Amino acid sequence: MNEIELKIHQLRDALTHHNYRYYVLSDPELSDKLFDEMMAELEQLETAHPQFADPHSPTQRVGSDISKEFTQVAHVYPMLSLGNTYSEAEVSEFYERTERALNEPFEIIAELKYDGTSISVTYESGRLVRAVTRGDGANGDDVTANVKTIRSIPLTLMGDSYPESFEIRGEILMPWHVFEQLNKEREAQEEPLLANPRNAASGTLKQLNPKVVASRKLDAYFYYMMGEQLPTTTHYDNMNEARRWGFKVPDTMRKCNSLQEVFDYIAYWDVERKNLPVATDGIVLKVNALRQQKNLGFTAKSPRWAISYKFQAERAATTLNSVSFQVGRTGAVTPVANLEAVQLSGTTVRRASLHNDDIIQSLDLYIGDQVFVEKGGEIIPKIVGVDKEARFMIGDKVSFVKNCPECNTPLVREAGEAAYYCPNEFGCPPQIKGRIEHFVTRKALNIGTGPETVDAFYKAGLITDVADLYTLQSAAMLNIEGWQAKSVNNLLKSVEESKQIPFARVLFGLGIRFVGETVAKRLAINFHSIENLSEATFEQLTNTDEIGERIAQSVISYFANEKNSDLVARLKAAGLQMAIAEEQLAAQSDKLKGLAIVISGTFEQHSRDEYKTMIEQHGGKNVASVSGKTSFIVAGDNMGPAKLEKAKKLNIKVINESELLKMIQ
């Protein structure tokens, strides 16, 4: 190693050390000026000697100007969400349930639940190789380039005791002071304000330009490690090891050996969390021993060995200045209260949802009222009460508008529904744009665009419905301000790729009222094609599992409208999947028709989700809990003891995965 290369390595090691001291330990050993001078020296040496370049060098944290689309990556371990509790009674139930299931001593690790965006980072040979967002739990976006700009996330690990390969999960956060400064800048430029640090962090992480991400000064706290060769057998000790390798692991973790210790932890942080530099929204409780975690296993959506306790929503009083009305994609009109700015849960609140006319009437609101605002997990808070004793010089009584605020069409309210609707679905701009925005979302057609593009293209007359996306021309798109050849090609490529999206997601993307993801999937499986569905009778629809009268009538009304039928025909002509693929159809049967089946435990030959898909393909119905209506249980390893006990009590048959596969072969 020559003198120049040695100097580069020395500077990199020193900067990595000081970066850790400053961003992780918050205990710097040298001034910002000296740090910047060392960084500048390293940059100069790397520029002059490119043969010594290293993507993990501290100089690479500033981010590149090169923008590239995110790619989807499958999670090695699914990123499941935690079950939520909102009371100490529910925490007690979790603790007692764990006690019964394990029937042996156990420790609970209590941690703060940080309110940001989840990230999973993979390290190999001590180097960061990949960072992936939660996504849908099975697949997420590869945001490695952006994550490398976050200074509290180590690019290379300290020491040498780490596994050859492992995954660590954490929360990307925007500190309060950064969030407030960012909103001040946006306000000065008359840009829309960011709702909260969570959304700000999530939006920043999805920026295509890592240089922008670097400028936002995001932070990251880590809370769980996964892998085949973890250093210890407990979660608590693993995270302490991770801290020694350079990760920012909160020192607020506590071991609890009793339910009372859990409650003491909750009580302390319910108050003290307001002094933290980042947003929190609850407490996470985890069984400590990894062996016990494995024995407790998972439900379909979350681990049985962990749960989150949500803090009670904060409340503040402020003045109601006015009420505006917004129109959604289904035509539903939502009233929004415009408020005197007030601090709530660490953010400045200026708007609150009033939901519907019934809520307005029950609150008996007047302009100028002092109102109580509450914010739980919602982006837009809600008004929960009025201080009527404080009324003085109040204005007009708040009443619901009679006509659509966008197109002036008289509103309608259907029997049994709380919402007013604008019936002008093909002439009301928010409804038109809203349907297109819904159609392009990831869970539907996954076309790489968003509300701003939809709005610009709509105003330019390029799109008036979703079928127009498939007739877009490059020349016309290039006339839109800010659009260049690369962005045009990317969008057209994304539109073309959407033609391979399965029928169930296309059906969901049409935006038929009351037809969500699950219902769309059920309709696709039962009717196989858009033609069959469009011709289905009310009786055929309601005879389908999970399809009630309201959904059935909505589907019939949709296809009875000539404009919708024309739209579907245009989409089919464009090449979209309007029927279940033949290979999927060939795999279907009625071997499990009419059977309600519970899946429990872990399996060797297929995953739990794969078995659920098989059950649906063969006419069966997946159910979550054991009851007298359960046909049988498919049991794997670590089946929940409560389910097994209930099955015996109700005399319900329990089979293994081999027996299920034999049934459907």
N, C-alpha and C positions, 0 to 999 in steps of 0.2 A: 504494500500500500504506500503510494508516494505521499509527499507532504501535503499537496492540495486535497487529495482524497481523504487523508487523515483529518485535516482541518474541517472538511465538510461533515464527516461523521461526528466529530467532537461538537460542532455547532448543533447538529440535529439532536444529539443526545441531550445537550444542555437545554435546548429550547423545548424538547419534549418534557423534561423534568420541570422546567419553570411553568410550562403550560399547565401541567398537572397541579402544581402548587397554587396557581392563580385561579383556574377555572373549576377544579374539583375540590380542593381543600380550602379555597378562599383564604389562603395564607401565603401571599407572594414573598419571595426572598430578594427580589430586586425591583428597581423602578420600571415603570412602563417605558421610559426613555431608553434604558439599557436593553430591555427586551426588544424594542423596535430596532435598535442599532444592530443587535445580533441577528435579527431576522433579515435586515437589509443586507448585511454582510453575506449571509447564507444565500440569499437570492442572487447576489452579484456573482458568487462563486459558481452556483449552479448554472447560471446563464452563460458564463464564460467557459464552463466545462460540462456541456450537455451529456457527455458520456457517463457522468455520475448521477444522472437523473434518477429519481425514485418517487413513484406515485404516493408513497406514504411519508414523504418529507413534510415537516411542519409548514413549509412554504406553500403547499398545495391546498391549505385550508381556506384560502381566499376564494376559491371556486373559479371555474373556467367560464369564458363567455360563450362557449359552444353549447347550444341548446339541442336536446334530443328527446324524443318521445320516451315515456316510461314503458318498460316491458313487464309483462306479467310473470311472476315467479310462484311456483307451488311451494307452500310451507311444508317443511319436513314434518313438523309437529303442528297440527291445526291451532290457530289462534282463537280460542274460544273466549266468550265473554263470561263474566261472573254473574251469578244470581244476586239480585239486589234485595236488601232488607231496609226497612225504614223505622224499626222500633226495637227496643231492647228485648221485647218479648220474642221477636223473630230471631234475634241473635241467640237467645236462650235455646230456642228450638233447634237451631243449627248445632250448637254446642252439645245438646243432649242427644241429637240424632247421631252425631259423630261418636259420642261416648258409647251409644248402643251398638253402632256398627263395628267399632274397633274392639270393644270389650277388653281394653288394656289401657294403661296410662298413656297420655299424649300431651304434647305441648302445642299451643297456638302461638303463631307469630303475628303480632299486630303491626300494621304498617299504614301510613297515610296513603290515601288514594289520590294521586295527582291528576289534575284535570287538563290533559293535553291530548296528544295523538299517539297511539301505540306504535312501537317499532320493534322489529326483530333483527338483531345484528349477528352475523356469523363471523367467527374468527378461525383461521387456520394457521398453524405454526406461529401464533402470536400476532397475526396481522389481520386487520379488518378486510374481509373479502366481499361482503354483501350486506346490504341493509334493505329490508322489505317492510312495507306497511301492512296493517292488518288486512285490508281489502275485505273480502267476504268471509275471511276465516280460513278458507282453503287455499286461496291465491291472493297475492298482494302485489303492489307496484315496487319495482326495483328502484330505490331512490338513493343508491350508494353514493353517487356524486354529490348529492345535496347533504347527506349525513356527514360526509367527510369534512364539511365546512363548520360543523358544530364542535367547538373547541373542548367541550367537556366529554366528548366521546373519543377514547384513545384510538389512534391509527395503528400503533404498535403497543404491545403490552409490556409491563414492567416485570422484572424477575424472570423465573423460568419454570415455575411450578404449575403453569396452566396446562390444560389438556391440549392435545394436538389439534383437535377440532371440537368446537362447541358453539351453542347459540345462546345469546343473552337477550332478554326482553326488557324494555323500559318504556318510558314516556317522554316524548319530545314536548318541551314546554316553552312558552314565551313568558319571561318574567314580567311582573306587573309594570315595572318602570319602563321596560322596552315597549310594552303594549300601549301605555299611556302616551309615550313620546310619539309612537307611530300614528296614533289617532290625532294627536295635535297637528302633525304634519299633514295628514289627510284633510283635516278640517280647514287648515290654512289654504289648501289647494282646492277646496270645495269638492272633495271626493267623499263618497259614502263612508261612514265610520264602520270600523270592524266591531262585531257584536261582542266578542269576548276573547280572552287569550287562547282558549281551546281552538276556536275556529281560525284564529290568526295563525296559530302554530301549524294546524293542518293545511291551511291554504299556502303558507310559506313553503312547507315541505314538498308541495306539488308544483312549485315554480319550476319552469323549464330551464331557467338560467341559475346555476349554482351561485353565481356572483350576487344575485339578489338575496338568496338564502343566507349567504355569509353576512350580508349587511344587516340582517334582522336579529342577530345575536341570540339565537335560540339556545336553550339549555337542554340537558337530558339527565333523568334520574333512572337508575336501573333497579329491577325488582325480582327477576327470576332467571335461573340458568337451566339449560337443557343440554343433554348430550349423553353419549354412551359411556364416557369415562370421567365423570364429575369428581372433583377432588374429595368430597366428603359425602356422608349419607344423610345430611340434613340441609334443609333450605337455608337456615340461618347461617350455618358455617360456610356454605357455598358462597353466599353473598358477602360475607366478611373476607373470603379469599378474593372475590372479584374486586373488592375495594383495594386490596393490596396490589392487584394487577393494574390499577389505574382507573377503574370505573367509579363514577359518582353514585355511590350507594348511600341513601339517606341514613343518617345516624339516629333516626326516629324509630327504627325497628325495635320492637320489644318482645321478649319471650314472656308468655302468660301461661301460668300453670293452674289457673282457676278461672271460672266465669267472672268472678268479682274483679280480678286483675284486668280482664278484657273491658269491663264496664268502666274501671278507673281510667284506662287509656283513652276510651271514647270521650269521657267527660273532660279530661284535660285538653285534648286536641280540639274539641268542639269550640273552645274559647281561644286557645293559643294559636290555632291555624291562621287566624286573621293577621298575625304578625309575620307570617312566612312571606318570602319574596315571590312565590309562585302560587297559582290557584290550586286548591284542593276541594273535593266535593264529598269526601267520606273516608272511611277506614276499610282496609282489606284485612281479613282474617284468614290465615292459612295453617293447615296442619304442618308441623315442622318436619317430621321424619319422612323421607322419600318413600320408604317401604310402606308406611301407612297411607301416604297419598295414593300409591299404586293400588293398594287393597281397597280403598274407598272408590277409586275409579271415577267415571264421568257419566253425566247424563248426555242427551243428544246435544245440548247447547253449552254446558258448563261443567267444571269439575265439582265433584261432591266434597272435596277436601278444602274448598275455599269459598268465601262469600264476601260480598261488600256491604257495608253499612253506610247508608247515605245520610249526611247531616240534614237536619230540618232546614227548609228554605228560609232565607232571611227576608225581613219585611222592612219597608221604609214608607214614610208619608211624603207626598208631594202634591203639586197642583195640576188638575186636568185643564189643559189649554184648549184642546179641540179634539174632535173625533173624525178620522178619515175612513174610507171604505175601500177595500181591495178585492179584486176579482181574480179567482184562481182558475186553473185549466178546466175544471168541471163546471165552471159558472158559479160556484159557491161564493157568496159575498161575505167577507170577514171584516168586522169593525175593529179599528185599531185606535187606541187612545194615544194622543200626543201630549207629553207631560213636560213639566218643568224639570230640567236635568237633576237627577239625584243619584248618589252613590249607593250601589247595592251589589253585594257579593263581589266587591272589588272592581266593578265596572260602572261606567256612567250610563244610567238608564234614561232614555228619552221617549220610549214607546212601550206600550203594553197591550196585549191582546184582550179584546172584550168578547171574543168567540162568536156570539150570536145575539139575536134580539132578546131571547129569553133572559140572558145574563144581564143585558142592559136594563131590562125592565125590573129585574130583581134587585139591582143595585140602586135604582132610582137616581140616576146620575144627572148632574147639571154642570155645564161649563163653569169652571172656576172652583169646583169642589176640591176639598182636600181628600185625596184618595190614598188607600193603603196598597202598596205594590209588593208582590212576592215573586221571588225568582228561585225556582228549583233547578231542574236540569234544562229548562227551556232556554232557547236563544232569546225569544221575546218574552218578557215577564208578563204576569197577569195581575189585574186589579181584583183584590179580594174583599174590599170593603170601602165604606165612605165615612168620614168623620162628619156626621150631620150637625153636630154641635158647633162645628167651626164655620158653618155657612155664614157668609157675609158678602153682600154685593155680588151674588152669583149670577150667571148668565142664563141662557136658554136651557130648557130640559133637553137631554140627549134622546133622540129618537132615530129609529132605523130608516134609512133612505127608501123611497118607494120605487125609484128608477135606478137602473144600472149607472154607476158613476163614470163608466167608460163609454157606453154606447147609447145611454138614455132609454133603453128598453125597459118597460115595466117588469118588476121582479115578481117571481112566483115562489110560493112555499108549498111544497108537497105535503100531503097528510102524513103525519107520523114523523116528520123530519124537523129538526131545529133550524136548519139553514134556509136562507133565501137564495134563490138561484136566478141568474140571468138566462133566459131561454134562448137568447140570440147566439147560439153556439158557433155558427158559421160566419158571424159578422162582428163579433166582439173581439177586439185585438188581444186582450190578455188571455182569452180562452184559446184563440188560434195559436198564439206563441207558446202558451203553456202546454198544449198537446204536443207540439214539436219538441219542446224542451224535455218532456217526459219520454218521448219516443227515442231520443238520442242518448238517454242515460245508460250507464254501464249495465244495470240489471235488465235493460230492455235490449235495444239494438247496438249499444256500445259504440256510438259514432263519436269520434273525437272532437267535440265542440260543446259549447255551453250557451247560457242565456244571452250573453253579449253578442255573440255571432248570430244567434237566431234573430235577435232584435234588429241587428244591422241588415241582415239579408231580407227580413220581412219589410223593413222600411224602404229598401231598395227595390222591392217588388220581385225578388228572386224566388221567394218561397211563400206560399199561402197555406200549405198543408204538408204533411210528412212525405207524400209521394213526390213533391217537387224536389226533395233532396236528391232523387235519383235521376233528375234531368238537369242538374246544375252544370253550367259550362264555365270553363276556365276563364275565358275572355271577360264574361260578365263579373265573375268573382274578383278579378284583378282590378276592376273599377271601384271596388269598395276600399275605403281609406284604411291603410295599415295592412292590406293583404298583398303578399308577394308570391312569387312562383312556388317557393318551398311550402308555405302554409296552404296554398291552394291544392298542391299535389298531395299533401298529407291528408287533407279533408276528403278529397276525392277517393284516395286509397281507402280511407276508413269507411266511407259510404259503400264502396265496392265490397269490402270485407264483411260488411253487415249482412250481405245476401246469404252468408253461410250460417247466420244465427238460427238456432233451432226454433221450430214452430211455436212452442210454448212461450218463448220470450217475445216473439213477434206479436203474439196474441196479447200479452201483457202490455207491450208497447203501444197498441192501438188506443189504450186509455179508456176502454169501456168502463163506465161507472160501476163501482163495486167489484171489478175484476182485478184483484191484486195478483201477486206472483203465484201464490199457492192455488188460487182458484183457476188461474190461466193454465197451470200445469194439469190440474184435475180435468178441466174441459178438453185440453189437448189429448190426454190419455184416453178419455172416454169417447170423443167424437172424431179423433184422428186427423181431420182436415177442416179447413175454413168453410168449405162447401157444406159439409155435414153439419157443422155448428150453425151456419146461417139458416139452415132449413129445419133445425131442431124445434120441436114443439115445446110448449110450456111443461107438459107432462114429462117428456123425455129429459128435459133439463132438471126438473125438480126430483126426478128419480135418480139423479147422479149424486153420489156422496158429496156432502159439504155444499151443495148448491140449493139455496133456499129460494123462496118465492121472489124476494126482492132482486136477487142476482139474475134469476131466470127472466124476469120481466125486463130488466135492464139490457140483457143480451138480445132479447127479441126486439126491443125498441131500437137498439143500435142498428141491426141489420134491416129493419123495416124502413129505415131512412135511406132514401135513394142516394144521397151524397156520400154516406158511409159505404154503401155497396159499391159505388163508383170508385171510391178511394181504395178499397180492398182489391178491386179488379186491377187498378193501376199498379199497386204494390206487387201483385202477383205477376203482372206483365213485366215488371222491372226485375224479377228474378228472386224475390224473397221466398223463404221457406213457408209455405202455407199448408203444409201437412207434415205429419210425423215421418221421419226417414224410414225407408223400407226395412232396413236392418233392425231398427228399433221396434217397428211394427211386427216383424217376424219373431222377435223375442217375446212378444206379448202372448198371454194365454189367460184362461179363466180358472186355472188350477187352484187359485186361492180366493176365488170370488166369494164375497160375503163374509170373509174371515177377518176378525179384528186381532191383530198380532202385536205383541210387545217384544221389543228387542232390548236385551239387557246384558251388560258385561262387555268384555273385549274378545275379539275373534282372531283366528289364525289365517283362514283362507281368504277372507274379504273383510273390508272395513264395515263398521256399523252402517254408514251412509250407503255403501254399495248394497248391503242387504235390504235396506229400506227401499232403494230403487227397484230391486228385484221383486220385492213384495208388491209394489205398486204395478209393475209390469205384468204381474200375473194375477191382477185383480184384487189383491188383498188391501187392507187398510192398516196403516201404522197408527198405533195408539201409544200414548206415553205412560199411562198408569194402568195398573191391574184392577179389574172390576169383574162383576158377574157377567159382563158382556164380552170379556176377553176370550178368544177362541183357544189360543195357546201362547206360550212364551218361548222365544228362541234365546237360550241362555249361553253365554260365553264365560270366560274366566272372570272372576271378581264380580259376579252378578250381585246386585244389591240384596242383602239379607232380608230387608223388609218386603221386597217384591216376592222373594222365594217363600217367605212365611205366609204372605197373603194368598199366593197361588195354592199352597197346601190347604189353607183354610177354606178356599173356594173350590177346591178340587179341580184346578185348572192344569191342563197338561203342560209339561215343560220338556222341550226338545233341544238338541244341540244343532250346531250349524250343518253338520253332515246330513242330519235327518231333514233339515229344511231344503238343502240342495237336492236331495233325493226326491222330495215332493215336487219340485219344479222342473226336474230334468225331463 
